[in-house]
Amino acid sequence: MEVRTKKILIIDDDSRNIFALTAVLKAKKYTCLSADSASKGFDLIENDRDIAIVLMDMMMPDMDGYQAMAKMKELPNLKNIPVIAVTAQAMVGDKERCLAAGAVGYVSKPIKIDELITQINNHL
């Protein structure tokens, strides 16, 4: 498998989720960055043009994933970066709500890694 130069940004307020996702993705030869809030994630994107995709937790304090995606659409350097919603919400309509908010993909927790990798590769 080739080494990817584009980076994946994981935005999640739970360090355990960041740790687990980073470990799995690095084992698959992806380069990962992380932020524990949307605003910190935005700062990383502003300073690193190699971030190609964001894995966004939808349930965070301060600014949730829905608010974060809305803000990304307003910012020129962020509006074209694809977001995959990562959420524990798996009720009827949650996927549609995430996609309607601007996500290009959706995975529910516990994450099926093969499904996530497929979605990432579709947008890298």
N, C-alpha and C positions, 0 to 999 in steps of 0.2 A: 504494500500500500504506500502511495506517495505521501510525502510530508506536505501539509497544506501551509501556505504562507498567510492566508487570511485568518483573522482571529474571530473567536466566538466570545461575546460578552455575556456573562451570566449575571443577571440582576435578581437578587433574592435576599430578603432580610434574615433568613435563617442560615447561619454558617454551616450547619450540617448538610443542607441541600447543596450549597455551593461546593463543599468538600466532595460530596458524592458525585455530583455532575462533573466536576473538574477531573476527578480521578478516572472516571469512565471515559471521558472525551480525550484526555491526554493519552490513555492507553490505546485509543484508536488513532493517535497521531494528530489530533487537533491541538491548536494553540488556544488557550483560554485566558481570559481576564475575568475579574469579578468585581462586583460592587454590592454593598448591602443596602443601597437605596437607589431610587431612580435618579435623583439629582447627582449622586456620585457617579452613576453610570453615564449620565450626560457629559460630565466633566471628562471622563475617560475617552468617550467618543470624540469630543472636541480636540483632544490631544493625541489621538492615535487614529490615523486615517486607514489603518489596516483592519479595523473592526468591520467585519462583513455581515454579521448577523447577531441578533440579541435574543437570548432566552430570558423571557420576562415572567417573573412570578406575578400572579395577578392579585394576590392578597398581601399587601404590605401596608404598614402604617405610614402616615404622612402623605405619600402619594402612591395610590395603588396602580396596578398595571394598566387599567383603563385610562386613568388620568395621565399616566406616563406616555401612553401611545398617542393620546390627543395632543400632548405637549410636543412630542417628537414631530408630529405633522406640521407644527407651526415653525419649527426651526430648520433653516436651510441645510445645515450639515447633518441633520438627523432624519429628515423626512423620507429619505429613500433607503434607509437601512431596514431590512426585513426583520420582523419580530415574530418569534414563535412563543405563544402563550404557554406557560407551564403552570398548572394549577391543580390544587386538590379538589376543586369544584368539578364534579362530574355529573351534575344533574342535567336533566333534559333542558336544552336551550343554552347551556353554558358555552358550548363550543361555538354555536351560532353568534352568541353575544360577543365572544372574543374576536371572531372573524369580522363581525360588523364594526367592531371598534378599531380595526386596522391590522390585526394579526394576520400573517400569511399562513400560519399553522397553529396547531393546538395539540398539546399532550397533557394527559391527566396523570397525577401522582397516584400510586407508584408508577414511575415512568417505564415504559417499554422501550428499552434502548434501541432496538432495531428500528422501531417506528420513528424515534427521535432522529437517528442517524439519517434515515431516508429523507425526512423533512429538511434537515440541515443541508444535505447534499443537493436537494432540489433548489436551494437558494444561495449556495456559495458560488 
